[in-house]
């Protein structure tokens, strides 16, 4: 059509800039996950300095996820409308500003407000990353690229428990100044290396229209349009929203309180406890990378079975961890590594499944809704577990049994996903 700029061919985009797109998105995600993990270390000196109990420090961690949950859907919708790049840059710059402010604050209310605001910024990153993948990579590569980027949960954990752990041990305020600077570096990478618009979504839309209309001219006139209403009416979006909520109660429950559990159970310093968890983060990273390959090949078309099986195995490992692992640090480390390997396979399966069963034009909004379930789980977990530990006089047994039960519920919910039910054919 005259006057309309042609979308860049998807294979050309992938060949020329695909690697740097992935590297830039991974860099941003690494800092995002570093931020999520480092707070679990920082609340220990913060709690000591300001006289806060586990219920109060749990609130600091929880309110981050409340802000996160509130912005997921608006930012996913915005990424679908104005493109991923603008939302990516805006989100990271916003988080950077409040990371600097968090390090300058004092008092429970101010800590809660700053973490809430950081959560608002975080809400824009996951859906816009997913949208950027859909804009720049063909459908057959998206599950692998998404899982590769999700592997930054391990990279972020390593950064949080090594660099972050050392900085928090010296001065938690300096740790957040460094975190803010790393966010600004991520903004620069995305500014230079992530395209404003990719051609993948447009090419897919035209291909579907051509298949329906039978010719190119009809395709241009009759290309189907879908909107946010289609997202919230999609059965799979709602089911995966609930599944993500349950699995993130488990994942963020562990992330929030595992440093405290390891430190108190085995009488370790903050630095040594952080190193144990940094070692575990290596397994988290490897699990996410290999999950993408397994889900794209061995479990292609059998995602439901893979997710349910890994959830049930994770629940068993959690129970063994809390009753057997406390007898030895080495046994705990082995069980924790196995928990990370299996649980991240389940998480990656849920997070990447939408690429296979949902329309690319609304993938940003779909992931936003699904991940909102995850962030609600992240909001609930730190406070619920913190109060369970407090009411049990410092014992973590009931808290860990609770997250094991949440993992089983996730497996049950996944039974209701219908892979053939997509936005395109509803």
C-alpha positions in Angstrom: 0.0 0.0 0.0 1.4 3.4 -1.0 2.8 5.6 1.7 2.9 2.7 4.3 6.4 1.8 5.4 7.2 -1.9 4.9 7.8 -3.9 8.1 11.4 -5.2 8.2 11.5 -8.9 7.3 11.6 -11.0 10.4 14.6 -13.1 9.3 16.5 -10.0 8.4 15.9 -8.5 11.9 16.9 -11.8 13.6 20.1 -12.0 11.6 21.3 -8.5 12.0 20.2 -7.6 15.5 18.8 -10.7 17.2 21.8 -11.4 19.4 22.0 -7.8 20.7 18.3 -7.6 21.3 18.5 -10.8 23.4 21.6 -9.5 25.2 20.0 -6.1 26.0 16.8 -7.7 27.2 18.7 -10.2 29.3 20.8 -7.4 30.9 17.7 -5.6 32.0 16.0 -8.7 33.3 19.2 -9.6 35.2 19.0 -6.4 37.1 15.3 -6.8 37.7 15.9 -10.2 39.2 18.9 -8.9 41.2 16.6 -6.3 42.7 13.9 -8.9 43.6 16.5 -11.2 45.3 18.7 -8.5 46.9 15.8 -7.2 49.1 15.7 -10.5 50.9 19.2 -9.8 52.1 18.7 -6.1 52.7 15.7 -6.5 55.0 18.0 -8.3 57.5 20.2 -5.2 58.3 17.2 -2.9 57.7 15.1 -4.8 60.2 18.0 -4.7 62.7 18.7 -1.0 62.2 15.1 0.1 62.5 13.8 -2.6 64.9 11.4 -4.3 62.5 10.0 -7.9 63.0 9.5 -10.5 60.3 5.9 -9.4 59.8 7.0 -5.8 59.1 9.9 -6.7 56.8 7.5 -9.0 55.0 5.3 -6.0 54.3 8.3 -4.2 52.7 8.8 -7.1 50.3 5.0 -7.6 49.7 4.2 -4.0 48.8 6.7 -4.2 46.0 4.5 -6.9 44.4 1.4 -4.9 44.9 2.8 -2.1 42.7 4.0 -4.7 40.3 0.6 -6.3 40.0 -1.2 -3.0 39.5 1.0 -2.0 36.5 1.2 -5.4 34.7 -2.0 -5.1 32.7 -1.8 -1.4 31.8 1.8 -1.7 30.7 1.0 -4.9 28.7 -1.8 -3.0 26.9 0.5 0.0 26.4 3.2 -2.3 24.9 0.7 -3.7 22.4 -0.4 -0.1 21.4 2.8 1.9 21.3 5.5 -0.8 21.0 7.7 -2.5 23.5 10.8 -0.3 23.4 9.1 2.8 24.9 7.7 0.8 27.8 11.0 -1.0 28.4 12.9 2.3 28.7 10.2 4.1 30.8 10.0 1.1 33.2 13.7 0.8 33.8 14.3 4.5 34.2 11.4 4.7 36.7 12.8 1.8 38.8 16.3 3.4 38.8 14.9 6.6 40.3 13.2 4.9 43.2 16.1 2.5 43.8 18.3 5.6 44.5 15.5 6.9 46.8 15.1 3.6 48.6 18.7 3.7 49.6 18.2 7.2 51.1 15.0 6.4 53.2 14.5 5.5 56.8 11.3 4.2 58.5 8.8 1.4 57.7 6.3 3.6 55.9 8.9 5.2 53.6 10.4 1.8 52.8 7.0 0.4 51.9 6.2 3.4 49.7 9.6 3.2 47.9 9.3 -0.5 47.3 5.7 0.0 46.1 6.9 2.5 43.5 9.7 0.3 42.4 7.1 -2.4 41.9 5.1 0.0 39.7 8.2 0.3 37.4 8.8 -3.5 37.4 5.3 -4.1 36.2 6.1 -2.7 32.8 9.2 -4.9 32.1 7.9 -8.6 31.7 5.0 -7.9 29.3 7.1 -5.5 27.2 10.0 -8.0 27.0 7.5 -10.6 25.8 6.1 -8.1 23.3 9.6 -7.3 22.0 10.2 -11.0 21.5 7.0 -11.3 19.5 7.9 -8.3 17.5 11.4 -9.4 16.5 11.5 -13.2 16.4 9.6 -15.9 14.4 7.1 -18.0 16.4 9.3 -21.2 16.3 12.1 -19.3 18.1 10.1 -17.5 20.7 9.8 -20.2 23.4 13.6 -20.7 23.3 14.3 -16.9 23.3 11.8 -16.3 26.1 13.3 -19.1 28.2 16.8 -17.8 27.5 15.8 -14.4 28.8 14.0 -16.0 31.8 17.3 -17.7 32.7 18.3 -14.2 34.0 16.4 -15.2 37.2 19.6 -17.2 37.9 22.0 -14.5 36.7 20.1 -11.9 38.8 20.3 -14.3 41.8 24.0 -14.7 41.3 24.5 -10.9 41.1 22.2 -10.4 44.2 23.9 -13.0 46.3 27.5 -12.1 45.3 27.9 -8.4 44.4 24.7 -7.5 46.3 25.5 -9.6 49.3 28.9 -8.0 49.7 27.5 -4.5 49.3 24.6 -5.2 51.7 27.0 -6.6 54.3 29.1 -3.3 54.0 26.3 -0.8 53.7 22.8 -1.6 52.3 22.4 2.1 51.3 25.4 1.8 48.9 23.9 -1.4 47.6 20.8 0.4 46.3 22.9 3.3 44.8 24.8 0.7 42.8 21.5 -1.0 41.8 20.1 2.3 40.5 23.3 2.8 38.4 22.9 -0.7 36.9 19.4 0.1 35.9 20.6 3.1 34.0 23.1 1.0 32.2 20.2 -1.3 31.1 18.3 1.7 29.8 21.3 2.6 27.6 21.6 -0.9 26.1 17.9 -1.0 25.3 17.9 2.5 23.8 20.7 1.5 21.3 20.0 -2.1 20.5 16.3 -2.9 20.8 14.3 -1.8 17.6 11.4 0.5 18.1 9.2 -1.8 15.9 9.8 -5.3 14.6 8.1 -6.9 11.6 7.1 -10.3 13.2 3.6 -9.4 14.4 2.6 -7.6 11.2 3.9 -10.5 9.1 1.9 -13.0 11.2 -1.3 -10.9 11.0 -1.0 -10.7 7.2 -0.2 -14.4 6.9 -3.4 -15.3 8.9 -5.4 -13.0 6.8 -4.1 -14.3 3.5 -4.9 -17.9 4.6 -8.5 -16.9 5.4 -9.1 -14.6 2.4 -7.1 -16.5 -0.2 -5.3 -13.4 -1.7 -3.1 -10.5 -0.6 -5.5 -7.7 -1.4 -8.3 -9.3 0.6 -5.8 -9.9 3.4 -5.0 -6.2 3.6 -8.7 -5.3 3.8 -9.9 -8.1 6.0 -7.0 -8.7 8.4 -8.6 -9.7 11.7 -8.2 -7.4 14.7 -8.2 -8.4 18.3 -8.2 -6.4 21.4 -8.0 -6.5 25.2 -11.5 -7.7 25.5 -10.4 -10.9 23.7 -7.6 -11.3 26.3 -9.8 -11.2 29.4 -12.4 -13.5 27.7 -9.8 -16.1 26.8 -10.2 -19.2 29.1 -6.5 -20.0 28.9 -5.4 -16.6 30.1 -7.6 -16.9 33.2 -6.4 -20.4 34.0 -2.8 -19.5 33.6 -3.3 -16.4 35.7 -4.4 -18.6 38.6 -1.6 -21.2 38.0 1.0 -18.4 38.0 -0.4 -17.0 41.2 0.0 -20.4 43.0 3.5 -21.1 41.7 4.7 -17.7 42.5 3.5 -18.0 46.1 6.0 -20.9 46.2 8.8 -19.2 44.2 8.6 -15.8 45.9 8.0 -17.3 49.3 11.3 -19.1 48.9 13.1 -16.1 47.4 11.9 -13.8 50.3 12.7 -16.0 53.3 15.3 -18.5 52.2 18.2 -16.2 53.1 16.8 -15.8 56.6 16.1 -19.5 56.9 19.6 -20.6 55.8 21.3 -18.0 58.0 19.3 -18.8 61.2 19.2 -22.6 60.7 22.9 -23.1 60.1 24.2 -20.0 62.1 25.8 -18.4 59.0 26.9 -14.8 58.4 24.9 -12.8 55.8 27.8 -13.2 53.3 28.1 -17.0 53.7 24.3 -17.4 53.5 24.4 -15.3 50.3 27.1 -17.4 48.8 25.0 -20.6 49.4 22.1 -19.0 47.5 24.4 -17.7 44.8 25.5 -21.3 44.2 21.9 -22.3 44.0 21.2 -19.5 41.5 23.5 -21.3 39.0 21.0 -24.2 39.0 18.1 -21.8 38.6 19.8 -20.3 35.5 20.7 -23.7 34.0 17.1 -25.0 34.6 15.5 -22.1 32.8 17.9 -22.3 29.8 17.4 -26.1 29.3 13.7 -25.8 30.0 13.2 -23.8 26.8 14.9 -26.5 24.7 13.0 -29.3 26.4 9.6 -27.5 26.1 10.3 -26.8 22.4 11.4 -30.3 21.5 10.8 -33.2 24.0 7.7 -31.8 25.5 6.3 -30.0 22.5 2.5 -30.5 22.6 2.8 -32.1 26.1 3.3 -28.9 28.1 0.5 -29.7 30.4 2.0 -33.0 31.5 5.5 -31.4 31.9 4.1 -28.6 34.1 1.9 -30.8 36.3 4.7 -33.4 36.8 7.3 -30.8 37.8 4.9 -29.1 40.2 4.2 -32.3 42.0 7.9 -33.2 42.2 8.7 -29.8 43.5 6.0 -30.1 46.3 7.6 -33.4 47.4 11.1 -31.8 47.4 9.9 -28.9 49.6 8.5 -31.3 52.2 11.8 -33.3 52.2 13.8 -30.1 52.4 12.0 -28.8 55.5 12.1 -32.1 57.4 15.4 -33.7 56.2 17.5 -30.8 54.9 17.9 -29.0 58.3 20.1 -31.9 59.5 22.9 -30.8 57.2 23.9 -27.7 55.2 25.2 -30.0 52.3 21.9 -31.9 52.2 20.0 -28.6 52.2 22.1 -27.3 49.3 21.5 -30.4 47.3 17.7 -30.4 47.9 17.5 -26.6 47.2 19.3 -27.1 43.9 16.8 -29.9 42.9 13.9 -27.7 43.9 15.2 -24.9 41.8 15.8 -27.1 38.8 12.3 -28.6 38.8 10.3 -25.6 39.9 11.9 -23.3 37.3 10.9 -25.9 34.7 7.3 -25.6 35.8 7.5 -21.7 35.9 9.1 -21.6 32.4 6.4 -23.9 31.0 3.6 -21.7 32.3 5.3 -18.4 31.2 6.2 -19.6 27.6 3.1 -21.6 26.8 1.1 -18.5 25.7 3.6 -18.1 22.7 2.2 -21.4 21.4 -1.5 -21.0 22.1 -2.2 -17.2 21.9 -2.3 -14.5 19.2 1.0 -12.6 18.8 -0.9 -9.3 18.4 -2.1 -9.4 22.0 0.8 -11.4 23.6 1.9 -8.4 25.6 -1.6 -8.0 27.2 -1.9 -11.8 27.7 1.4 -12.1 29.5 0.5 -9.0 31.5 -2.7 -10.6 32.8 -1.0 -14.0 33.4 2.0 -12.4 35.2 -0.4 -10.3 37.3 -1.4 -13.5 38.8 2.2 -14.2 39.6 2.8 -10.8 41.1 -0.3 -11.2 43.3 1.3 -14.4 44.5 4.5 -12.4 45.1 2.5 -9.9 47.1 0.9 -12.5 49.3 3.9 -14.8 49.9 6.3 -12.6 51.9 3.7 -11.3 54.4 1.8 -14.6 54.8 5.1 -16.5 55.3 6.6 -13.8 57.6 3.5 -13.9 59.8 3.5 -17.7 59.8 7.1 -17.8 60.9 6.4 -15.1 63.6 3.3 -17.0 65.0 5.4 -20.3 65.1 8.1 -18.6 67.2 10.6 -18.5 64.4 9.9 -22.0 62.9 9.7 -22.2 59.1 8.0 -25.7 59.0 4.4 -24.5 58.6 5.5 -21.8 56.1 7.2 -24.4 53.8 4.3 -26.8 54.1 2.1 -24.0 52.9 4.1 -23.3 49.8 4.2 -27.0 49.0 0.4 -27.0 49.1 0.3 -24.0 46.8 2.5 -25.9 44.3 0.1 -28.9 44.3 -2.8 -26.4 43.6 -0.9 -25.0 40.6 -0.7 -28.6 39.2 -4.4 -29.0 39.6 -5.3 -25.7 37.9 -3.1 -26.5 34.8 -5.5 -29.4 34.1 -8.0 -26.9 32.9 -5.9 -25.4 30.2 -7.2 -26.1 26.6 -4.2 -25.7 24.2 -6.5 -25.6 21.2 -8.5 -22.7 22.6 -6.8 -19.5 21.2 -7.8 -15.9 20.7 -7.7 -16.4 17.0 -10.3 -19.1 16.9 -12.6 -18.2 19.8 
